[in-house]
């Protein structure tokens, strides 16, 4: 199935990053917020983060926002009543980022390096926060050098399953859609975007769909079959 494939376009969350999107009802966002010098009351910062998350979450699957998804800063400004003092917006963004960011297990980092030996790697990533924390995480995990191109939705406002982030990566890599393969865990976002861009897709993480070439339990399992 990899015959003629030069590039792998990888999803991130639940593909090689895990423990992300900690926005459940039990989360106390004030814990991190106060460690970075936030001055809002506990109940207020918790309310703001939850309302901002809900604002973005309801728009994420909406086709009307597929190519103009709101930035985190604009979402904060849209839902917060009144003016925030000083650099509170930055602290809210940092707190939101802390809870959105996951971790990269060492065996998944090793799998990426193994794939890099055979393919050009790129990543098509949907995140709501600015990318800086993810770039630092890639550096700490030792995988920053494995990707030739990175597409972050928070840079350009285009979210999967739009084909445009995939098409952007193909142009940057200089490969055709027939020479690429998308690997991700979401039938709607990863497979849907790949199909719209005319790229084959393999699902990982237990997800299955008839339109996928095949499915694997994890990226590591896929890597071990190549």
C-alpha positions as CSV (number, residue, x, y, z in Angstrom):
1,X,0.0,0.0,0.0
2,X,3.0,2.3,0.3
3,X,4.3,1.6,-3.2
4,X,5.0,4.9,-4.9
5,X,4.4,6.9,-1.7
6,X,7.1,9.5,-0.9
7,X,5.4,11.6,1.9
8,X,3.4,10.8,5.0
9,X,1.1,13.6,6.2
10,X,0.4,12.9,9.9
11,X,-2.3,14.0,12.2
12,X,-1.1,14.8,15.7
13,X,-3.6,14.4,18.5
14,X,-4.2,10.8,19.4
15,X,-1.9,9.8,16.5
16,X,1.5,10.7,18.1
17,X,0.4,13.1,20.9
18,X,-1.8,12.0,23.8
19,X,-3.4,13.4,26.9
20,X,-4.5,16.6,25.1
21,X,-7.7,18.7,25.5
22,X,-8.1,18.6,29.2
23,X,-11.3,20.7,29.4
24,X,-13.6,18.4,31.3
25,X,-16.0,19.6,34.0
26,X,-13.6,18.5,36.8
27,X,-10.7,20.7,35.5
28,X,-9.7,23.6,37.7
29,X,-8.1,26.0,35.2
30,X,-7.1,28.4,38.0
31,X,-4.4,26.1,39.2
32,X,-2.1,26.8,36.3
33,X,-3.5,30.3,35.8
34,X,-2.4,31.4,39.3
35,X,1.1,29.9,38.8
36,X,1.7,32.4,36.0
37,X,0.5,35.4,37.9
38,X,-3.1,35.6,36.9
39,X,-5.2,38.0,39.0
40,X,-8.8,37.1,38.2
41,X,-10.9,35.3,40.8
42,X,-10.9,31.5,40.6
43,X,-14.5,31.2,39.6
44,X,-14.0,33.9,36.9
45,X,-11.0,32.3,35.2
46,X,-12.8,28.9,35.2
47,X,-15.9,30.5,33.7
48,X,-13.9,32.3,31.0
49,X,-12.0,29.2,29.9
50,X,-15.1,27.1,29.7
51,X,-17.1,29.7,27.8
52,X,-14.2,30.2,25.4
53,X,-13.9,26.4,24.9
54,X,-17.6,26.1,24.2
55,X,-17.5,29.0,21.8
56,X,-14.8,27.3,19.8
57,X,-16.1,23.8,20.2
58,X,-19.5,24.6,18.7
59,X,-17.8,26.2,15.7
60,X,-15.2,23.5,15.1
61,X,-17.5,21.1,13.1
62,X,-19.5,23.9,11.5
63,X,-18.7,24.1,7.8
64,X,-19.2,27.9,7.9
65,X,-15.9,28.2,9.9
66,X,-13.9,25.6,8.0
67,X,-11.7,28.2,6.3
68,X,-12.0,31.1,8.8
69,X,-11.9,29.4,12.2
70,X,-11.6,32.0,15.0
71,X,-8.3,32.6,16.7
72,X,-8.2,31.9,20.5
73,X,-7.6,35.6,21.2
74,X,-10.6,36.6,19.1
75,X,-12.7,34.0,20.9
76,X,-11.7,35.5,24.3
77,X,-12.5,39.0,23.2
78,X,-15.9,37.8,21.8
79,X,-17.1,36.1,25.0
80,X,-15.5,38.2,27.8
81,X,-17.6,41.1,29.0
82,X,-15.7,44.3,29.8
83,X,-12.0,45.1,29.5
84,X,-9.3,42.8,30.8
85,X,-6.5,44.5,32.6
86,X,-2.9,44.4,31.7
87,X,-1.7,41.1,30.1
88,X,-4.7,39.0,31.3
89,X,-5.5,37.9,27.8
90,X,-2.0,36.5,27.4
91,X,-2.5,34.6,30.7
92,X,-5.8,33.2,29.6
93,X,-4.3,32.1,26.3
94,X,-1.4,30.5,28.2
95,X,-3.8,28.7,30.6
96,X,-5.9,27.5,27.7
97,X,-2.8,26.3,25.9
98,X,-1.6,24.4,28.9
99,X,-4.9,22.4,29.0
100,X,-5.0,21.9,25.2
101,X,-1.4,20.6,24.9
102,X,-0.7,16.9,25.2
103,X,2.6,14.9,25.5
104,X,4.6,12.7,23.1
105,X,5.6,9.3,24.4
106,X,9.1,8.3,23.7
107,X,8.1,5.2,21.7
108,X,6.0,7.4,19.4
109,X,8.9,9.8,18.9
110,X,11.0,6.7,18.0
111,X,8.3,5.6,15.5
112,X,8.4,9.0,13.8
113,X,12.2,8.8,13.5
114,X,11.8,5.3,12.0
115,X,9.3,6.5,9.4
116,X,11.6,9.4,8.6
117,X,14.1,7.0,7.3
118,X,11.8,5.9,4.5
119,X,9.5,8.8,3.9
120,X,9.3,12.6,3.9
121,X,7.2,13.5,6.9
122,X,4.8,16.4,7.4
123,X,2.0,17.1,9.9
124,X,-1.4,18.6,9.4
125,X,-2.5,19.8,12.8
126,X,-5.7,21.3,14.2
127,X,-5.1,23.3,17.4
128,X,-6.9,26.3,18.8
129,X,-4.0,28.0,20.7
130,X,-0.9,29.6,19.1
131,X,1.6,26.9,18.0
132,X,4.6,28.0,20.1
133,X,4.0,25.5,22.9
134,X,3.7,22.7,20.5
135,X,7.0,23.6,18.7
136,X,8.7,23.6,22.1
137,X,7.1,20.2,22.9
138,X,8.4,18.8,19.6
139,X,11.9,20.1,20.5
140,X,11.8,18.5,24.0
141,X,10.6,15.2,22.5
142,X,13.4,15.3,19.9
143,X,11.0,15.2,16.9
144,X,11.3,18.8,15.6
145,X,13.7,17.7,12.8
146,X,11.6,14.9,11.5
147,X,9.0,17.1,9.8
148,X,9.7,18.9,6.6
149,X,6.5,20.9,6.7
150,X,4.1,21.7,9.5
151,X,0.6,23.0,9.0
152,X,-1.1,24.4,12.2
153,X,-4.7,25.5,11.9
154,X,-4.1,28.4,14.4
155,X,-1.7,29.9,11.8
156,X,-4.2,30.1,8.9
157,X,-7.7,29.4,10.3
158,X,-8.3,26.4,8.1
159,X,-9.5,23.3,10.0
160,X,-9.9,19.7,8.8
161,X,-11.7,18.2,7.0
162,X,-11.0,21.1,4.7
163,X,-8.6,19.8,1.9
164,X,-6.7,23.1,1.9
165,X,-4.2,22.3,4.7
166,X,-3.4,19.0,3.0
167,X,-3.0,20.8,-0.4
168,X,-0.8,23.4,1.2
169,X,1.5,20.7,2.6
170,X,1.7,18.9,-0.8
171,X,2.7,22.2,-2.5
172,X,5.4,22.9,0.1
173,X,6.8,19.3,-0.2
174,X,6.6,19.4,-4.0
175,X,4.8,16.0,-4.2
176,X,1.5,15.0,-5.9
177,X,-1.5,13.7,-4.0
178,X,-0.8,10.2,-5.5
179,X,2.7,10.3,-3.9
180,X,1.3,11.0,-0.4
181,X,-0.5,9.2,2.4
182,X,-2.4,10.7,5.3
183,X,-2.2,9.0,8.7
184,X,-4.7,10.0,11.4
185,X,-7.2,8.8,13.9
186,X,-10.3,10.7,12.8
187,X,-12.6,9.4,10.0
188,X,-14.3,12.8,9.7
189,X,-11.3,15.1,9.9
190,X,-8.3,13.1,8.7
191,X,-9.9,10.7,6.3
192,X,-12.5,13.3,5.2
193,X,-9.8,15.9,4.5
194,X,-7.6,13.4,2.8
195,X,-10.4,12.2,0.5
196,X,-11.3,15.8,-0.4
197,X,-7.7,16.4,-1.4
198,X,-7.5,13.1,-3.3
199,X,-5.0,11.5,-0.9
200,X,-5.0,7.9,0.4
201,X,-5.5,7.6,4.1
202,X,-4.7,5.0,6.8
203,X,-6.5,5.3,10.1
204,X,-4.8,4.6,13.5
205,X,-6.0,4.4,17.1
206,X,-8.7,1.8,16.4
207,X,-10.7,4.0,14.1
208,X,-12.1,2.2,11.1
209,X,-13.9,3.3,7.9
210,X,-14.6,1.7,4.5
211,X,-12.9,4.6,2.7
212,X,-9.6,4.1,4.5
213,X,-7.0,1.9,2.9
214,X,-6.6,0.1,6.2
215,X,-6.6,0.6,9.9
216,X,-4.0,0.0,12.7
217,X,-4.3,0.0,16.5
218,X,-1.6,2.7,16.7
219,X,1.1,4.5,14.8
220,X,3.6,2.2,16.4
221,X,1.7,-0.9,15.0
222,X,1.7,0.7,11.6
223,X,5.4,1.5,11.8
224,X,6.2,-2.1,12.7
225,X,4.5,-3.4,9.6
226,X,6.6,-1.3,7.2
